[in-house]
Amino acid sequence: MSHITAQLAGVCRGYGGFGALGHSVYHRELLPRVVNGSWKGRISHLATSGAHTAALTDSGELYTWGRDEGDGRLGLGSGGGPGEGGSLGTPSKVNALPVPAAAVSCGGFFTMALTSDGQVWSWGANSNFELGRGDRTSDWKPRLIPSLNDVRIIQIACGGYHSLALTDNGKVLSWGHGGHGQLGHHSIQNQGVPLVIEALAQENIVFIACGGSSSAAVTDTGKLFMWGNARDCQLGVPGLPDVQPFPIEVKFLMEDEELGPHHVISVAVGASHGMCLVARQCQLLEDLPSRLYQTP
């Protein structure tokens, strides 16, 4: 990711090529600058990828901007944008999404949205089954992923060319490009439609994340599992092959008998590294969310 966004005020900084910052300019911004979109209300959710950005308002309206080389990742039409490299330098509302969105995630050249009723919509490039529809036809128009119609999804995550979805009963599905083992199906084959990761079937997963070509999941007991590209040690487990095709639990180097073991809360994965948020005082886990947001 070559640019950074901040929530509520729509603030961006970093590399502005292809209009990724939403400022109508295509140069770098060294300091945070407010994105002046046409939205009403507040921005509640943001997502970024290599060269495009999505913003979600508290009323469920979705706006996108950045690069679109005709693959349709912005969801705004079949052609690329008017700017550099087929880009759009200012936020534009995705009117083709017919229902309010609750969350959005940006992949390398595609985008997904999750609605409040647990349905998943996808659009953009599809050469590696990124859209989860069973074919390789790219599509600029948001459409439901058919095989998820009867499943309630509570979280989505997009990698470079693959995606994860978390169900309301703690199961993880994956699809898209599998060449680095990032789908977790004990193979490196691509997957055309969402498929449950059987290696995690006995776990109750509460959080998922995707890197460029790796994936992660957190259980309700605070365990962290990772899989996919391990070439740069980004999975946090020593001695793995470059391709780790199934989930493996990450063990921490140090445990404190007095404070208890590490309990993972969430995880974030980049192209070649990862980080996780952990709690050490087990007796405080029940009220951890309130403590995380307390101010002195």
C-alpha positions as CSV (number, residue, x, y, z in Angstrom):
1,M,0.0,0.0,0.0
2,S,1.5,3.3,-1.0
3,H,-1.0,5.7,0.6
4,I,-2.6,6.0,4.0
5,T,-6.1,7.0,5.0
6,A,-7.7,8.2,8.2
7,Q,-11.4,7.7,9.3
8,L,-14.2,10.2,10.0
9,A,-12.6,13.2,8.3
10,G,-11.4,11.4,5.1
11,V,-7.8,12.3,5.4
12,C,-5.1,11.0,3.0
13,R,-1.4,11.3,2.6
14,G,1.4,9.4,0.7
15,Y,1.8,8.5,-3.0
16,G,-0.8,10.2,-5.1
17,G,-0.2,8.5,-8.4
18,F,-3.4,7.4,-10.3
19,G,-5.5,9.6,-8.0
20,A,-5.4,7.3,-5.1
21,L,-5.5,10.1,-2.5
22,G,-8.7,11.6,-3.9
23,H,-7.3,15.2,-4.0
24,S,-7.6,15.7,-7.8
25,V,-3.9,15.7,-8.0
26,Y,-1.4,13.0,-8.9
27,H,1.7,13.8,-6.8
28,R,2.8,12.8,-3.3
29,E,1.3,14.4,-0.2
30,L,3.8,14.5,2.7
31,L,1.2,15.7,5.2
32,P,-2.4,14.5,5.9
33,R,-4.9,16.4,3.8
34,V,-8.7,16.2,4.0
35,V,-10.4,14.5,1.1
36,N,-13.4,16.7,0.0
37,G,-15.9,14.2,-1.1
38,S,-19.6,14.8,-2.0
39,W,-20.8,12.5,0.7
40,K,-23.3,13.5,3.4
41,G,-22.7,12.5,7.0
42,R,-19.5,10.9,8.3
43,I,-17.1,8.3,6.9
44,S,-17.4,5.2,9.0
45,H,-15.2,2.7,7.1
46,L,-12.2,3.0,4.7
47,A,-10.3,0.5,2.6
48,T,-7.2,0.8,0.4
49,S,-5.2,-1.2,-2.0
50,G,-2.2,-0.6,-4.2
51,A,-3.8,2.2,-6.2
52,H,-7.5,2.5,-5.3
53,T,-9.5,3.5,-2.3
54,A,-13.0,3.1,-1.0
55,A,-14.9,5.0,1.7
56,L,-18.2,4.1,3.3
57,T,-20.5,6.5,5.0
58,D,-22.5,5.9,8.2
59,S,-25.6,5.7,6.0
60,G,-24.1,2.9,3.9
61,E,-23.2,4.9,0.8
62,L,-20.0,3.7,-1.0
63,Y,-17.5,6.0,-2.7
64,T,-14.4,5.0,-4.7
65,W,-11.5,6.6,-6.4
66,G,-8.0,5.9,-7.8
67,R,-6.9,3.6,-10.6
68,D,-9.2,1.7,-12.9
69,E,-7.6,0.4,-16.1
70,G,-10.9,-0.8,-17.4
71,D,-11.1,-3.7,-15.0
72,G,-14.0,-2.1,-13.2
73,R,-12.5,-2.2,-9.6
74,L,-14.1,1.2,-8.9
75,G,-17.6,0.0,-9.7
76,L,-18.3,3.2,-11.7
77,G,-18.5,1.9,-15.3
78,S,-17.0,-0.3,-17.9
79,G,-14.2,2.1,-19.0
80,G,-11.2,3.4,-17.1
81,G,-11.2,6.8,-15.5
82,P,-10.3,10.0,-17.3
83,G,-7.0,10.5,-15.5
84,E,-3.5,9.0,-15.4
85,G,-3.5,5.3,-16.1
86,G,-7.3,5.1,-16.3
87,S,-7.8,6.8,-12.9
88,L,-10.3,8.9,-11.1
89,G,-8.8,11.6,-8.9
90,T,-11.9,12.4,-6.8
91,P,-14.4,10.3,-4.8
92,S,-17.4,9.1,-6.8
93,K,-20.5,7.4,-5.4
94,V,-21.0,3.7,-6.5
95,N,-24.6,4.0,-7.6
96,A,-24.5,0.5,-9.0
97,L,-24.5,-1.0,-5.5
98,P,-28.3,-1.2,-4.9
99,V,-28.2,-1.7,-1.2
100,P,-26.4,0.1,1.7
101,A,-23.1,-1.4,2.6
102,A,-21.8,-2.2,6.1
103,A,-18.1,-2.9,5.2
104,V,-15.8,-2.7,2.2
105,S,-12.5,-4.3,1.3
106,C,-10.1,-3.5,-1.6
107,G,-8.1,-6.2,-3.4
108,G,-5.3,-5.7,-5.9
109,F,-7.6,-5.0,-8.8
110,F,-11.1,-5.7,-7.4
111,T,-13.4,-4.7,-4.6
112,M,-15.9,-6.3,-2.3
113,A,-18.7,-4.9,-0.1
114,L,-20.6,-6.5,2.8
115,T,-24.2,-5.5,3.5
116,S,-25.9,-5.4,6.8
117,D,-27.9,-8.6,6.0
118,G,-24.7,-10.6,5.6
119,Q,-24.5,-10.6,1.8
120,V,-21.3,-10.2,-0.2
121,W,-21.0,-8.2,-3.4
122,S,-17.9,-8.2,-5.7
123,W,-16.7,-6.4,-8.8
124,G,-13.5,-5.7,-10.8
125,A,-10.8,-7.9,-12.3
126,N,-11.4,-11.6,-12.2
127,S,-8.6,-13.4,-14.0
128,N,-7.9,-15.5,-10.9
129,F,-11.5,-16.0,-9.8
130,E,-11.3,-13.0,-7.5
131,L,-15.0,-12.3,-7.7
132,G,-16.0,-15.7,-6.4
133,R,-18.6,-16.4,-9.2
134,G,-17.0,-19.5,-10.7
135,D,-15.8,-17.8,-13.9
136,R,-13.0,-15.5,-15.0
137,T,-15.2,-12.7,-16.4
138,S,-14.3,-9.3,-15.1
139,D,-17.3,-7.1,-14.2
140,W,-17.5,-3.4,-13.2
141,K,-21.0,-3.8,-11.8
142,P,-21.4,-5.0,-8.2
143,R,-23.1,-8.4,-8.0
144,L,-23.9,-10.9,-5.3
145,I,-21.6,-13.9,-4.9
146,P,-24.2,-16.6,-5.7
147,S,-22.9,-19.4,-3.5
148,L,-23.0,-17.1,-0.4
149,N,-26.7,-16.2,-0.8
150,D,-27.8,-18.7,2.0
151,V,-24.8,-17.9,4.3
152,R,-24.6,-14.9,6.6
153,I,-21.2,-13.3,6.4
154,I,-20.0,-11.0,9.2
155,Q,-16.5,-10.0,7.9
156,I,-14.7,-9.9,4.5
157,A,-11.0,-9.5,3.7
158,C,-9.3,-9.1,0.3
159,G,-5.7,-9.9,-0.6
160,G,-3.9,-9.2,-3.8
161,Y,-5.8,-11.8,-5.8
162,H,-7.8,-13.7,-3.2
163,S,-10.4,-13.2,-0.5
164,L,-11.7,-14.5,2.8
165,A,-15.2,-14.4,4.3
166,L,-16.1,-15.1,7.9
167,T,-19.6,-16.7,8.6
168,D,-21.7,-15.9,11.7
169,N,-20.9,-19.4,13.0
170,G,-17.1,-18.9,12.9
171,K,-16.2,-20.6,9.7
172,V,-13.8,-19.2,7.1
173,L,-14.3,-19.4,3.3
174,S,-11.7,-18.6,0.7
175,W,-11.4,-18.2,-3.0
176,G,-9.3,-16.7,-5.8
177,H,-5.6,-17.2,-6.5
178,G,-4.0,-20.0,-4.5
179,G,-0.5,-20.1,-5.9
180,H,1.1,-19.2,-2.6
181,G,-1.1,-21.4,-0.5
182,Q,-3.1,-18.4,0.7
183,L,-6.5,-20.2,0.4
184,G,-5.6,-22.7,3.1
185,H,-6.9,-25.7,1.2
186,H,-3.7,-27.8,1.3
187,S,-3.0,-27.0,-2.4
188,I,-1.9,-24.1,-4.6
189,Q,-4.8,-24.4,-7.0
190,N,-7.0,-21.4,-7.7
191,Q,-10.6,-21.7,-6.3
192,G,-13.5,-20.4,-8.4
193,V,-16.1,-20.1,-5.6
194,P,-16.0,-19.7,-1.8
195,L,-14.9,-22.9,-0.1
196,V,-14.8,-23.6,3.7
197,I,-11.2,-24.0,5.0
198,E,-11.5,-27.4,6.6
199,A,-8.3,-27.1,8.6
200,L,-10.1,-24.4,10.6
201,A,-13.4,-26.2,10.9
202,Q,-12.9,-27.2,14.5
203,E,-12.1,-23.6,15.5
204,N,-14.5,-20.7,16.2
205,I,-12.9,-17.9,14.2
206,V,-13.8,-14.3,15.2
207,F,-11.4,-12.3,13.0
208,I,-9.8,-12.6,9.5
209,A,-7.2,-10.7,7.5
210,C,-5.5,-11.0,4.1
211,G,-2.1,-9.8,3.0
212,G,-0.9,-9.7,-0.6
213,S,-0.6,-13.4,-0.8
214,S,-1.0,-14.6,2.8
215,S,-4.0,-15.0,5.2
216,A,-4.7,-15.0,8.9
217,A,-7.4,-15.9,11.3
218,V,-8.0,-15.4,15.1
219,T,-10.0,-17.8,17.2
220,D,-12.4,-17.0,20.1
221,T,-9.7,-18.3,22.5
222,G,-7.1,-15.9,21.2
223,K,-5.1,-18.3,19.0
224,L,-3.6,-17.0,15.7
225,F,-3.4,-19.0,12.6
226,M,-1.6,-18.0,9.4
227,W,-0.9,-19.5,6.0
228,G,0.2,-18.6,2.4
229,N,3.4,-16.9,1.3
230,A,6.1,-17.4,3.9
231,R,9.1,-16.3,1.8
232,D,9.8,-13.3,3.9
233,C,8.9,-14.9,7.2
234,Q,5.7,-13.0,7.3
235,L,3.7,-15.9,8.9
236,G,5.7,-15.6,12.1
237,V,6.6,-19.3,12.3
238,P,10.3,-20.3,11.8
239,G,11.3,-22.9,9.3
240,L,8.3,-22.8,7.0
241,P,8.7,-23.5,3.3
242,D,8.1,-20.5,1.0
243,V,4.6,-21.8,0.4
244,Q,2.5,-22.8,3.4
245,P,-0.8,-24.2,2.0
246,F,-2.7,-24.8,5.2
247,P,-3.2,-22.8,8.5
248,I,-0.6,-23.2,11.1
249,E,-0.8,-21.8,14.6
250,V,1.6,-19.0,15.5
251,K,3.5,-19.6,18.8
252,F,4.9,-16.6,20.7
253,L,8.5,-16.5,21.8
254,M,7.8,-15.5,25.4
255,E,5.0,-16.2,27.9
256,D,4.7,-14.6,31.3
257,E,3.4,-16.9,34.1
258,E,2.1,-14.1,36.1
259,L,0.3,-12.2,33.3
260,G,-0.8,-15.4,31.4
261,P,-0.3,-16.3,27.8
262,H,-0.8,-14.1,24.8
263,H,-4.4,-13.7,23.7
264,V,-4.6,-12.4,20.2
265,I,-7.4,-9.8,19.5
266,S,-6.8,-8.9,15.9
267,V,-4.2,-9.2,13.1
268,A,-3.1,-7.1,10.2
269,V,-1.1,-8.5,7.3
270,G,1.0,-6.6,4.7
271,A,2.6,-7.7,1.5
272,S,5.7,-9.1,3.4
273,H,5.0,-8.7,7.1
274,G,2.3,-9.0,9.8
275,M,1.4,-7.6,13.2
276,C,-1.2,-8.6,15.8
277,L,-2.8,-7.0,18.8
278,V,-2.6,-9.1,21.9
279,A,-3.8,-9.0,25.5
280,R,-1.5,-10.3,28.3
281,Q,-3.7,-9.9,31.4
282,C,-6.2,-12.7,30.9
283,Q,-8.4,-11.5,33.8
284,L,-9.0,-8.3,31.9
285,L,-10.2,-9.8,28.6
286,E,-13.9,-9.4,29.3
287,D,-13.7,-5.7,29.5
288,L,-10.8,-5.3,27.1
289,P,-12.8,-3.3,24.4
290,S,-13.8,-0.6,26.8
291,R,-10.3,-0.4,28.2
292,L,-8.8,-0.1,24.7
293,Y,-10.8,3.1,24.1
294,Q,-10.5,4.7,27.5
295,T,-8.7,8.0,27.7
296,P,-6.6,9.1,30.7
